[in-house]
Amino acid sequence: MTALQNMTTAAILVVALLSHVTVAHVYSQCELANDLKNRGMPGSIPDWVCLIFAESSYNTAAEGHLNSDGSVDYGLFQNCVVTFCSPSHRSTAGIGVDRAMLGGGCNVNCYSLLDDDISDDVACVKIIYAQSGGFTAWNGWKSSCQNGLPNLSGC
Ligand SMILES: *[C@@H]1O[C@H](CO)[C@@H](O)[C@H](O)[C@H]1NC(C)=O
């Protein structure tokens, strides 16, 4: 490769890495609590903060938890794919999301739940909360949040 080609390759790599970094965000506990307070969440904020730590460790880009039904959960709240978002359309470029491919009860693309804008996650979570029995819709809440909640009074 020529020096110019090397520089071009390096520049493309840096742009790709930066794009990736900017789509993810890991909240601190108080930052999350204060953000959620402004979003009109149903239920108590300590319950949400506990649930989100159990599900995603406050990381908006968390993608994991293969469920027994074969679905995978996405994002801060680890919303369940099969019923609430459309899982099958990550953008072909590998970066970003094809927002045209919507689906599930939230009419959203699962991959759009991985970025640092949690507005769509919150809208979906409100639907899940209303339709699926509140906090009990999340295994992380059931396993980690019924015997004590985080103390957020310092936030
Ligand atoms: C919660 O934290 C505050 C300080 O941030 C403390 O004063 C208070 O005692 C704590 N409450 C409980 C129940 O631990």
The ligand as an SDF file (V2000), in Angstrom:
LIG
                    3D

 14 14  0  0  0  0  0  0  0  0999 V2000
  -29.7820    6.7300   51.7080 C   0  0  0  0  0  0  0  0  0  0  0  0
  -28.6630    7.5170   51.4690 O   0  0  0  0  0  0  0  0  0  0  0  0
  -28.5980    8.7060   52.2710 C   0  0  0  0  0  0  0  0  0  0  0  0
  -27.3610    9.4790   51.8620 C   0  0  0  0  0  0  0  0  0  0  0  0
  -27.1860    9.5180   50.5150 O   0  0  0  0  0  0  0  0  0  0  0  0
  -28.5650    8.3610   53.7340 C   0  0  0  0  0  0  0  0  0  0  0  0
  -28.5640    9.5320   54.4920 O   0  0  0  0  0  0  0  0  0  0  0  0
  -29.7560    7.4990   54.0760 C   0  0  0  0  0  0  0  0  0  0  0  0
  -29.6510    7.0610   55.4220 O   0  0  0  0  0  0  0  0  0  0  0  0
  -29.8510    6.2890   53.1600 C   0  0  0  0  0  0  0  0  0  0  0  0
  -31.0850    5.5660   53.4260 N   0  0  0  0  0  0  0  0  0  0  0  0
  -31.0970    4.2580   53.6620 C   0  0  0  0  0  0  0  0  0  0  0  0
  -32.4430    3.6580   53.8980 C   0  0  0  0  0  0  0  0  0  0  0  0
  -30.0820    3.5680   53.6890 O   0  0  0  0  0  0  0  0  0  0  0  0
  1  2  1  0
  1 10  1  0
  2  3  1  0
  3  4  1  0
  3  6  1  0
  4  5  1  0
  6  7  1  0
  6  8  1  0
  8  9  1  0
  8 10  1  0
 10 11  1  0
 11 12  1  0
 12 13  1  0
 12 14  2  0
M  END
$$$$
